[in-house]
Amino acid sequence: MTDAPYTPPKVWTFDKENGGRFASVNRPTAGATHEKVLPVGNHPFQLYSRGTPNGQKVTIMFEELLALGHTGAEYDAWMIRIDGEQFGSGFVEVNPNSKIPALMDRSGPEPIRVFESGAILLHLAEKFGAFIPKTAAARAECLSWLFWQMGSAPYLGGGFGHFYNYAPEKIEYAINRFAMETKRQMDVLDRRLKANDYLAGKEYTIADIAVWPWYGGLAQGLLYGDSGTFLDVQSYKNVQRWNKQIAARPAVKRGRIVNRSSGDPASQLHERHDASDFETRTQDKLAKQA
């Protein structure tokens, strides 16, 4: 806690940046800040995203669909840098909430926009009849875990991740509050996975595709600096088993690097327009060509 207690004003006003890594693009209003037309490639699906956990959900889904032989799931993945590009007019037309990922489905007579990662996963699962159970009970279980992720991850990312790794100062109360909640969520997953191969049961589904980039990333110690040690993620044995099982999938290995712009250059494919891009267009390969 700070030395001087904070007393909220009667009416809050935005009169200064609140600090932290993303302060320069945070604002209390929606809508476009500048004109920018989005590029459009040749494939049925146009994805505008970034290789964050939310973005990885959708690129993993596309790669899994293609691995199953659904050639109609070919896609172009365009990088949206979270430095203000999300407020361009074209992107706001696809997602009025200015968050990645955003999808234009151009496979039919009229383009369809889909935003929010969970909605995109469900849209694709229903369109291709894949990674979603057919029976009512299993489908309900799958959707319950899908929406569990959508409701829970903000406490992990915007809560724990922000105050532990991005906030301009370490606030003990905030870190403790969200560390407790994150560990509770990991325990929820660990208990579920003790008796089940995957979140919806025996099948790998969009529930796993949604949850894994966040909680699998946390289990691997890939999120928020040394948070894996801080949260003792190795103690969640069932989550670790599930995490390794999914991380080994070839489609997951491909999907997790699309639109990624940090880390090992070999794990960064800034844009994806063809399956061959994984072999020829990662940042390490481009650097050699240059």
N, C-alpha and C positions, 0 to 999 in steps of 0.2 A: 504494500500500500504506500502511497505517497505521503509525505509529511503533512501537507495541507489537505484536509478533506475536501472533496468536490461536492459542491451544492448545485444541482441542476437548475438552470434558469426556468422561469415559468413557461416560456416558449423557446424551444431550441431553434437556433439559426446556424447556418453554415457560413462561418466567417474565417475559417482557417483549415488547412489540411490537418488530418488527425495523426500524421506520422506513419511510419512503417513502410515496407517495401512498395506497396501499391498506392500510396497516398496520392500520387500525382494524377491517377485516373479515377479515384473515388469521388463521387458526387451524389447529391441527394435527388437528382432528377433523371428522367429517362429521355429517350429520343436521340436522334442523330446530332452530332456536333459538326460534321463535315460531309461533303458529297464524295462518295467513292463507290463506283460500280464494281460488283463482284465478278471475278473471272468465271467462265463456264467452260468445262472440258467436254469430251466426247462421250462420256459414259452416262448410263441412266441415272446415277446418283452423284450429286455434287455435295461434298461435305466441306464445311468451313469450320476449322477446329484448331486445336493446339494439343500437344502431347501430354496433357495433364491427366490425372486419373479419370476425370469425366470424359475427356476426349478419347482416351484409350478404350473405354467401353465400346464405343461405336466402331473404331477401326478394328478392334479384335472381333467384333460381331461380323463385320464385312469379310474379314479374312477367314473366319470360321465358315461362313456361308459359301465362299469360293472354294474352300477346301472340301466341302461336301459336294461340289459340282454344280452349284447354282451360278451359272455363268451370267445370269441376269443381274447378279449383285455386283457387277464391276462398278468401280467408283473412282472419282477423282477426289483427292484430299488436298485442300488448299490451306495453307498456314494463315491463321489469324493471330497476330502478335497482340498480347494483352497489354499494349502500351497506348491504347487509344483507337486501334483499328476496329475494335468491337463497337465503336460508336459511329462508324461509317454508315452512310445512308443505305447502301446495299445490304450490309449485314443486319441492320436494324429492321429492314423489310422482312428478312428471314426469321430473325428472332428479336421481337420488340423488347426483350429483357436484356439484350446485349451481353449474353453469356455464351461461351462455347460449350458443347458443339451445337451447330445448326445444320440442318439437312434440307436440300431441295431434291425431292423425288420427281424426276422427269421421265419416269418409265411409262407413264400413261398419257392420255390425250391432253391433260391439263397438269401443269406442275403443282405439286403439293409441298407446302413447307411443313417441316416438323422440327420443333425445338423442345428442349429438355431431354437429357440423355436417356432417361427411363422411357419416355414416350417414343424416342427413336428406336430403342431396342424392341419395344413391343410392336411398333409399326413394322419393322423388318421381320420379326419372328412370325407375325401373322401373315405377312405378304408371302413369305417363302415356306411357311409351315414347318419351321425348324427351331429347335432350342426352346420350345414351349410345349409342355405336356398336353396330351389330348384329353385325358380323363378330367372330370370336373374337380376331383379332390386334389390331384397332383397339380393341376393348373392353378388352383387357388393357393396352394402352398408356394408355388413358384412366384406368383404375383405378390404374395404377402412378403416374401424375402426381397423381391425387387423394390417394393415400396418401403420396406424397412431400410434399405440402403439409402433411398432418396431422402428419407426423413432423418436418418442417423448421421450420415457423413458430414453434414454441416457442423455438427459438434466436434467431429474429428478435425476437419479442415479449417473452417472459419473460427472454431473455438480453440481447440488445443493447438493446432498447427500455427494459427496466427499468434497466439500469446506466447507460445514456446519458442517460435522461430522467427517471426516477422515483426512483432511489435517493437516499437522503439525503446521500450524498457521492459524489464522482467517484473511482472506483477504476481506476487506469490499467490494471492487469492484466486486470480483468474487461471493461472497454470494448474493449481491444485484442483480447482473445480472441474476443468475440462479434462485433466489427466484422469480423474476419477471416473468421469463419464466414458472416456475412451476405453479404459480398462474394463468397465462394465460391459460395453459393447463387444469387446474381444471375448469376454467370458460368455456372452450370449451366443456368439458364433462357435466358440469352443465346445459348449454343451450340445449345440445342434449337430456339430460335425463328429461328435463322439460316436453317435449311433447311425450316421448317414454319410455316404460317400460324398454327396454334394448337398447343397442347401435345400433343394426341392425333393431330395430322396436319392434314388439310384442314378438319375439322369443329370447330365451336365446341361444347364439351361441358362437363359438370360439372367437368372438370379445370380449365378456364379460369375457371369460376364460383367455384371454390374458391380458386385461386391469386391471381386478380386483386385482390380486396380487400386482401390483404396486400402483395403485391409490386408491383401496380399503384399502390397507395397510396404505397408507398415510392418508386417511380419518379417519382411526381408531387410528391414532397416534402411529403406530407400527414401523415406519421407522425413522431412524436418530435422535435418542434421543427425545428431546422436539420439534421436527420440526412441529408437529401438531399444537401446540400453536403458534409457530413463524409464520406459514403460515395461521393461522385462518381457519383451515379446516372445522370447524363446520358451517361456513357461507355458505358452498356449500350444500344447503338443498337437492337438487335433487341427487347429488352424494351420500349423506349420506343415502337417501332412497334406492337407488340402491345397495349401499354397504351392508346394513343390509339385504336386500332381498337375495343377493347372499351368504353372510356369513352364513345364516341360512340353506343352502342346505347341507344335510348329506354328499354328495360326496365331497363337498368343504371342509367341516370340516376334512374329512379323508385326502384328497389330500394335504392340506396345511402343514401337519405335517410330510410327508414322506421326508426322507433325511435331516430332520432338526436336527441341533446339538447345538442349543442354546435355552435359555429360560427355561420355566417350563419343568421338566423331563417328565411329562405326555403328553407334546405336542411334544415330540421327538421320531420319529420312524426312527432310523438311516438307516435301510434297510427294504425293504418290499418284501416279497416273497410269501405271502399268505394273504387272507382276514382276517384270524384269528390273524395276527400279530398286528392289531390295538388293540386287546384285551389282548394280551399276551406278546408283545415284545417292548412296549414303555419303555423308560429309567427308569421310576419309577417302572414298573413291574420287569424289569431286576435287579434293585437294591435290591428289596425285595427278589428275588430269590437268589441273591448272599449272 
